[in-house]
Amino acid sequence: MKPRFKITATIVLYRDNMNILEQTIKSFLGTNVSKKLFLVDNNSTDALKSKFNHADIEYIFVGKNIGFGKAHNLVLDKVTSDFHLILNPDIQFSRLVLPNLINVLNHQKDVSFISPRVVYPNKENQYICRKNPTPFDLINRRLNLSKQKIFENEYRSKSLLEPFSPEFIHGCFMLFKTKEFVNLNGFDERYFLYMEDADICRKIYQSGKKIYYYPKEIITHTHQKGSSKKTKLFFYHLSSAIKYFLKWGI
């Protein structure tokens, strides 16, 4: 018998590696719960519409790249689930990850979302837990001025094999209580790409709630680190950083 709760998820599509995307969708659909997946397509054509024809998938064609947060927010008036997953198109996980995370989240009354431990395909750890970003942190990560500061920012002095509530968790896999995501009005749409995850974490703490890192569940993320490789993405990151610090201060 399937658990009684329902989970929804959104994946924003834009020029993705199809083999990796198919594995991500397979991971979500393989979960033995009542579920629905929204595929929000930011590509200029709807060529993917016929590719993902499944009873548990709703395809939403945008027709242009409106950005990460705004695309995820398109489902705010559609989600009637108990839990809602913000999911990157390059994630793989086992069928028990979501039910196990939901069980933990259900017992965390003041937590808005939960994230598992994230590893690269080679099983190397990804340091998704961070302290709130500062201008120096962003510059330091690009120029590698101080590894010690990077390590401090990533909580490496803690045991990252134990659950805790960091200030900020990267947004490749954010499992929300749906009502919490809706009450936050989703992501701040002023960020086209980057920093919207840091921003929503700040909003959660400002509301009196918390976020929760739970490393006893593990997912795989084929992380591309796009802003360090492409000039256009770097300027998206820079623009978002300016908006973030104007909003939250330095």
N, C-alpha and C positions, 0 to 999 in steps of 0.2 A: 504493500500500500504506500502511495506517495504521501509525504508530509502535507499537512493542510495549508501551509503558507504558500504564497505565490511570490515569485521573483521575476523582475523585469531587468533588462540590461540594454544599454546603448553602446554601439560601436560607430564611430564616425569614420567614414570611408573617404580616402583621398590618395590616389596614386599608390596604393598598397601593393606589397608583394602578395600575389594571389595564393601561393602555396602556404605561406605563413597565415594569411587571413583565414583560409579554409580550416586550418588547424585550430585557430582561435574559436571560430564558430562551432566547430565540432566539439571543442572542450565544453562550451556553454550548453549546447543542445544535449550533450551526453549526461548532464546532471539530472538525477532522478527526482525532480520536483516539478510542480506546476510552474511554467515559465513562459516568457515571451521576450523575444529579442528584437529590438528596433535597430535597423541598419539605416543610418542617416548618411546619404550619399552626397558629398560635397564636390564630386566630379562634374565636369561640364556636360557629360552625356549619361544616359541611364542604361548603359551597356551591362551593368551588373544586375539589373532588375530580374532578368530571367535566370540568372545563375544561382540565385539563392531563393528558390521557391520551396517554402516549407511552412507547414501549418503553424509553427511557433515563431515565425519571422514576419515582421512588418517592415516593408521597405519604404523609405521616405526619400524621395528625390528632391534635392534642393536646386541643382542646376548651376551652382557656382560655389566657390569656396568661401563660406561665411565664417570660418574659424571654428576652433575646437569647442569653446564654451557655449557659444550661440547655437551650434548644431546640437549639442547635448541637451540644451534647454528646450528644443523643439518638442520634446516628449513630456514636458512638465504637466500638460493638461491631459495626457494620455495614460499616465502611470497610476493604476489602481491596485498596485501590488503592496505587499508587506515590506519588501526589500528591493532596492534598486542598485544595480551595479554599473559603475562607470568603467568601461573596459576598453583598453587599447587594442588595436587590430593585430598585435604581435605577441600575444600571451597564450600560453598553454598550461593546462592544469588538469588534475584527475577529477573524476566525477564526485568524489567525496569532499573536495575542498569547500565548495559553497555550502552544503548542509552543515559541515563542521563549523565554518565561520559564523553561519547564522545562529547556531546553537550558542556560541560564545557571545555574539552580539546581543542576543535576547536576554542575557544575564548581566549586561552592562547598561544600566538604566540611563546613565548620563552621557553615553557615547553616541555620536552621530553616525560615524562610519568606522569600519574596521578594514585593515589591510594585512595581508600575509607577508611572510618573508619572500623576497624576490631574488631569483638567481639568473645568471646568464645560461645559455645552452650548455656551456662547459662546467656548470654547477658553481662557478665563482659567485660570491655574494655581491648583490647590488645594494648600495647604501642608500635606501630610499627614505630613511628617517633623517630629518635635518632640523636644525634650529632655524628660526625665522631668518630669512636672507637679509643681508646688509649689502650696501654697495661694494664694500671691500670683499665680502664673500664671493660675489659674482665675478669680480675682477681677478681675485685670487684663484678661482677655479679655472679660469681661462689661461692665466699666465703662470700658474703654479709658483706663486711667490713664497708661500709658506705651507708646507705639507702638514705641519702641526695644526694650523688653523683649519685646514680642510678636515682633518681627523676630528678636531673638536666639534666642528659644525655637523659632522656625521655621527656624533655620539659614539665614537669608536672606543671610548674609555668605559662604556657600559657593556654588559653582556647582551649582545644583540640576538641571543638565543632565548631570551626571556621577554614576555610581553611588557609593554609600558606605553605611556602616552607622550609621544614627542610633540614638539611644537608644530611640525609640518611633515607630511608624508607625500612623496611624489605620487601623482595621480594616474598611474597606469592601471590600477585595480583598486577602486574605492567602493566598498560594499556599504551602502547607506541604508538606514531605516528610511523607507520612502518618504514618510511624513516629514522627516528632518530635511531631506533634500528639497522637497517642495516648499517647506516653510522658509528655507534660505533663498527661495527663488532661483535655485540652481547657481550657476556660475555667473560672475560679473562679466557681461558681454563686452565690456570695453577692452578686454584682453583678446586679441585676435588669436594668439598662440603663445604659450608659455606664461607662467606666473599665476594662471587662474587657479591652479591647485594650491599654491601657497596662499593665495588670497582667500579661498574658501575655508582653509584651515583657520586663518585669522578670524573669519566671521563666526566660525563654530565656537571658538574659545570666547569671543566677544559675547556670544549669546548665553554663555554659562555652561556649555556642553564641552565634550572632549572628543579626541580622535584616539584610535587604539591600534597599535602594532601588535600582531599576533604571529610570531615566527614559527609556531608549531605546525602551521600549514605553509606549504611552499608552492610557488608557481614559477614558471619560466618565462622570462621576458627577453625577446630578441631586440635589445635596445640599440637604436641606430645613432644616438647622440648627434642629431641632425644639425643643431645650431653651431656646432664646432666645426662642421664640414662645409656648410654652404653659406655664402655671404648673405643671401636673402633671408635665410632663417636666423642668422645672427642678428640682423636688423629687426626682425620680428621680436626676438628675445630682448634686445635693447629697448625697443619701444614699450614692451610690456613691463620691463623693469622700471622705466621712468614713471609709468602710470601707477605701478605698485608703490613706489616710494613717495609719490605725490599723495597717494591715498593714506598710507599707513605711517609715513614719516621715516626718517633715516635712523 
